[in-house]
Amino acid sequence: MLAGCSSSGKTYPDALPKNVHVRVDTSSQVRAAVHIHRVDAKCLTEYEGTLQLDRPAVELGVPAGRSSVLAVTFSTSSRLAGSSTSARYATLLTPRAGYRYDVEVKYRENIYGVTIREIDPRRSSSREIERRDPSTCKAL
């Protein structure tokens, strides 16, 4: 379904209302990025763009009512050791209209984590969104 993350450098468009807030907690040796792919009714994906997570907080707009794959990649490299590592976390997300999403991205001591919370601003309540493997998408 998802043929990996594009590294073409296409920046994700900044045209939609911001409903996703990404908080970034990584060491200076780690590069992180979020890649956004639209998912159609047949579960086919289309790469829409990438945002570098090079600041402590990043805001983006992901269309409500439409499934998207959010794929966070982490890469490290050590010039002294001549090695590099990478890790990837991908989830299928269908944002709901009127809700906000808080995404916490962490990478410390070779351990990464991504937590997504859905926030209902009308009720001041939130819940953690479980990871949905993109391969579990069911065509309509």
FENQUISUL-V546260 format. One line per field, one symbol per residue. ss: DSSP state (H for helix, E for strand, L for the rest). phi: phi as a letter, one per 20 degrees, with the letter a starting at -180 (. if undefined). burial: b if it has 16 or more other ideal C-beta (glycine too) atoms within 10 Angstrom, else e. A space follows every 10 residues. Layout:
ss->???
phi->???
burial->???
This chain:
ss->LLLLLLLLLL ELLLLLLLLE EEEEEELLLE EEEEEEEEEL LLLLEEEEEE EELLLLEEEE LLLLLLEEEE EEEEEEEELL LLEEEEEEEE EEEELLLLEE EEEEEEEELL EEEEEEEEEE LLLLEEEEEL LLLHHHLLLL
phi->.dendfdfnf fffddegfcc ddddccffed dcbdddcfce femedcfdqc cfedcfbcdb ddgfmcfcdd dddcccbcff emcbcbbccc beccfefndd cddddcbclm cdbccddede ffdlcbbfef fdggfegdfe
burial->ebeebeeeee ebeeeeeebb bbebebeeeb bbbbbbbebe eebebebbbb bebeeeebeb bbbeeebbbb bbbbebeeee eeeeeeeeeb bbbebeeeeb bbbebbbeee ebebebebbe eeeeeeeebe eeebeebeee
